[in-house]
Amino acid sequence: MGEEELRFDRWGYGVRTSSDDCIAAINAYYHQVLSYGRERKVILEAVKHDEGCVLANVLAAHFLSSSDPSRVSSCLESAKSRLGQATAYETAVFDAVSSLITENGDDDVAFDLHYKLLKDFPRDLASLKRAQVFCFYIGRSDLALDLVEQVLPVNQQEDYVYGMLAFFLLELGRMADAEKAARKGFEINEKDCWAQHALCHVLQFECRFKEAVEFMKQCSASWSSCSSFMITHNWWHIALCYLEGHAPITQVLGIYDNQIMKELERPDAVCAEVYLNALGLLLRVHVRGHVSASEDRLKTLAKQLINQTYWHIEWHLDLLCLWALACVGEVSKAEELLGGLKSRFSMMTKKKQITMQKGIVLAEAMLEYGKGNSERALELLGPDFDAYYCKTIGASDEQLDVFNEVWYVMLLNTGQVEKAIEVMESRVKKREGAPFLWQLLERGYKLLGKPEATSLSEKVRALENAYFEQLPTHISV
């Protein structure tokens, strides 16, 4: 191949192709990845424009690994057959991506290859995003933060980099730094939905619920081009802020109906991504005792989840499905789903099994919880359970927190009140403005006949009235 066939992508890195349209499609794909766009399939256009382009083929293989796995091998083989003519950049991307989509691949190898890629080609923010997502799913927020800090010096004013910085700062508990980074990302690009999302995370954790809702609703007009996951996940955050801030349940379920489930009406909706956020919200509602208000919605959703098409896409989704199916009486289906999870677990390497052990135990416990067998669920989880050690199911701290709430409620319901009080007293120190935690603590004190329950009741009522008493009951966007 001659020098005339060398083109340069968005980052300024060399790509062997004779097609300007191929490069344009690759650049469009980068944008879709970083903006959580709905049109990531544009990478397939790059392959159509140049079937021999190594970069186009390997990026297409990565896209297809989650959307159409049967086509992955042909793209990888096409890329591999032309590696001899590829640029150093294309070869590095090929090696890194291949390590991710190889069945039972080694996580350490995949990380090392992405680390090297980003060290040599630090402007490649799409590869940074891919590497961070990988780190998220292996529960290593520290590594994800290392990667973005490594490339930040040469990307000081770039779109999207600060949102990627902010998210893993907050996952590591550095909320002040995360808020600063998220606001910087928003300043550079107000439509950066990941920076918006990171800022909402911080505001929500700090119990600044009304501020979070107002900010996210202000941003919501920019979400129409986002993927099913991103648009429903951002609305999930708004709904959680209403729920945690003790807004009327009608406001919470209004978002479920009119924003989250509404996404399914779009012809290009990815149902599993919607169901993940829908179930995550209904479990929160259920834990807070609004069972009758959400019962019909859960039954309707469970009818869809019987369809095995949605099983084994995400561990997190599977765990939520286990609870939902068992909760509505589809116990045999839930047990079948759990059997599939255990089969997948048995086929993992010993090293991978160690990292997923807590996740598989949590899966068993959620099935028992859904069946109403709290004693068995607690026995499985043990006396020192903390959902934050289950990050390898592919969930953020905020998403995992509901499993801690389930644990607190089960402790109270089964008479383990002193243990419940111990863990909740520790938790409220971190989130003093969260009414639900104080409600549970108040309940525990009352069960033990402690005199402190009276003053706690006053604190709970004050918090319940602190956030959304002036907001309308109808959600408008």
Buried (B, 14 or more C-beta within 10 A) or exposed (E): EEEEBEBEBBBEBBBBBBBEEBBBBBBBBBBBBBBBBBBBBBBBBBBEBBBBBBBBBBBBBBBBBEEEEEBBEBBBEBBBEBEEEBBEBBBBBBBBBBBBBEEEBEBEBBBEBBBEBBEEBBBBBBBBBBBBBBBBBBBBBEBBBBBBEBBBEEBEEBBBBBBBBBBBBBBBEBBEBBBBBBBBBBEBBEBBBBBBBBBBBBBBBBBBBBBBBBBBBEBBEBBEBBBBBBBBBBBBBBBBBBBBBBBBBEBBBBBBEBBBBBBBEEEEBBBBBBBBBBBBBBBBBBBBEBEEBBBEBBBEBBEBBBEEEBBBBBBBBBBBBBBBBBBBEBBEBBBBBBEBBEEBBEEBEEEBEEBBEBBBBBBBBBBBBBBEBBBBBBEBBEEEBEBEEBBBBBBBBBBBBBBBBBBBBBBBEBEBBEBBBEBBEEBBEEBEBBBBBBBBBBBBBBBEEBEEBEEBBEBBBEBBEBBBEEBEEEBEE
